[in-house]
Amino acid sequence: MVKLSYRGYRFPAAVIRHAIWLYLRFTLSYRDVEELLAERGLDVSYETVRRWVLKFGPAIARELRRSRPAPDSRWHLDEMVVRIAGERMYLWRAVDHEGEILDMLVQRCRNKAAALRLMRKLLREQGFAPKMLVTDKLPSYGAAFRQLGLHCPHQQGLRANNRAENSHQVVRRRERKMQRFKSAGSAQLFLSMHAAVHNTFDLQRHLVSRSTLCRFRAEAAAQWQVAVEA
């Protein structure tokens, strides 16, 4: 693990970490974070917050992903349309059966080649093949799975894939707040950071008791503190 260095910055490390946490954890713009910090007596420009997120966010996300337990072996795959700089593109997403975001990939096409890129990336980063794949009825998935030699059960159907469909909602909220993504590269970078933070703090509070929720919150906060440690 590579420790982050906050040396040379005008603001203390605690302020930088808190600003990054606010932006990635909640549906806020850079200007919203600037206003929240100003209310606490901190005169920080939204442009400064943006630079902090771009500088430290990827490393924090890598550390958060490293500390996560192994995902479920049942994977749900889906794709959704996103408008980037006026161009129609597709956000391919994979989540496990518990709703953990495994990976996402912004691509121009919705075909077999795009499905292959997503699956190869998933298999390389996860290190194991799934025991079940759940998708919609797009034929590209089946063609990609056959080419990769995946023989696990493949379940298709709109309702069967609600797990992945619901996972798109958090991206839609951020997309509206950001007034759409400005480029494919910036969208991929932000969504990668956002997914790691979302996985850490998405506690499924409607499924657990209050005491369990408090324990999960403490564990998530501890993971964040380790990831941002200087």
N, C-alpha and C positions, 0 to 999 in steps of 0.2 A: 504494500500500500504506500502510495506517494502522498506525503503530507502537504497540505496547501500552505502557501506562504502569503501572508497579508502584509508583509513589510513594504514600506515605501508608499503606502496609501495614507491619505490625510485623515481618514476616519478609522476608528478602532475596528478590530476584526469582528466584534460583536455586532456592530452596526451593519457591516457588510453581510454577515451571515443572516441577520434578521431580514434585511431587504431582499435577499435572494429567496429566503423561505417564504416571505409574503407573496412574491411574484409567482413562484412555482407551485405553491400550495393552494392558493385561492385564485378565483377568476378575477384578477385585477390587471389593469394596464400599468405601464411604467409610471404614468402620471398619477394613478391612484396610490401607488407605493410612495411617490414623492409627497403626496398630501398626508398620508398616514405618518410618515416620518416627520413632516413639518409640524404636525399636531403634538409631537413629542419634543419639539424644539430643535430638530435636526434639519438644517438647510442643505438638502441633497437634491441635485438636479435629476430629473428622470433619465437624462442621457447618461449620467453617472451610474444609475441603477442598471441601465441596459448593458453598459460595459462590464459591470460586475457579474451580471448573469452570464454573459458570453464568455468571460474569462474563467469563472469558477464553476459555472453550472455543469459543463460536461464532466469534469473530474468528480464533482459531488455525485452526479448520476451514476458514474461507473462504480464508485464505492458503495452506493446504495444497492445497485444490482448485485455486486459481489457478496453482500451480506444477506441476500434473500435466500430462503430455503429452495430446494428443488421444486419446480412446478409440477402440477398434475400431468399425467400422461395422456389425458384427453384434451385435444386441441380444437378450438373453434376458429375458423378463418372466414374473413369477410372483407369486402372492399366498399368504399364509399366515394362519391364524387366530391372533389374540392376544386374551387376556382382559385387559381394562383396567377396573379398578374393578368387576369382576364382569360386565362387558358384553362380548359377543362382537363383535370388530372384526377388520378385515383389514389386514395390512401388505402393500402392493403394492411390489414391488421390481423394479428393472431393473439388469442387469449386462451388460457387454460380453463378447465371446468369450474374453477373457483373464481374466475373473473380476473385473475392476474394477467396483466398485459405482458405478453412474451416478446413481441417485436412489432414494428410497423415499418412500412416502406412506401415512400411517395414515388409513383411511377406514372408514365404518360399513357400506358396501355392497360387494357383489361383483357389479356389473352394468356395463352399457355406460357409464353416466355416470361411474362410478369409473375405468374403463379410459381414458375420454377425458381425465379430469383428469390422470392419470398421464402419458399420452402428450403432452398439450399442455405440461405442465411439462418433460418431457424435451426436446422439440423446441425449446422456448424457451431452456433453459439450455445445451443442447449446441450449438445453432446449425446443425445439419445433420440431414438425414433419414437413417435407417439404410438399408443395402443389403440386410439380411436381418433378419427378426423371427422369433424362436423362442418359442413359448408352449406351455402345455398346451392341452387341448381345450375350454376355456371359450369359449362362443360370443360373449361380450362383447368379446373381443379383435378378432375379425374385423369385428364391427359398428362398433367404434370406428375401426379402420384404414380401413374404407371411407368413413366419414363424414369423416375427415381427408384422404382422397384419397391414401393411401399405396399405391403399386403395387409395392412391393418383394416378393420372395418371402416367404411366411409359412409356416413349418414348424411343425407341431403334433405333439405326442406327449410322453408322460411321460419316456421315456428321452432324447429329443432335448433336453429342457429340464433335464438334470441340472446344468448349470452354475448355473442360478438356484436349483435345489433345494439344492445344496450350500452356496450363499451364505447360506441361512437358518440354517445351523448356528451361526454365531458369534452371531447374535441370540438363538437359543434358549438358548445358554449364559449370555449376559448377563441374559436374562429370568429364568432360574432363580436366578442370583446375586442379582438385585435383588428377588426374590420378587414378580415381575410388575410391570408398569408401573402407575403410579398414576393417570395421566390421558393422554388422547390427545395433548395439547399437550406434556407432559413427555417422552412417548415419542418424538414427532417431533423434538424438540430434541436429546435424547440420541442417537438413531440417526443424525441428521445429523452430529453431531460424531464419533461412533464410526466412521461410514463413511469420513470423510476420513482419520482416523488409521489405520484398517485398510488402506485403499488404499496409504498411504505405507509401512507396515511389513510388508505381506503380500508376501514376497519369493519365494514358490514355491520354497522351498529344496530340495525333492525333485527339481527339474528342472535345477538348476545345480550347477557344481562348487564346492568349498570356497572357492577363490580368488575366484570370481565372487560367491559369497554374501557374502564379506567386503567386496567392493567395493560391492555393493548396500546392505549395512548402513550403510556409511560415507555413501553418498549419501542414504539415508533419514534418518540422524541430522543431516546437513547441512541437509536440507529442514526438519526440525523446528526446528533452531536459528534458521533464517531466520524461520520462522513465529512464534516466541515472542520474537523480538528486541525489546528495550525501546527 
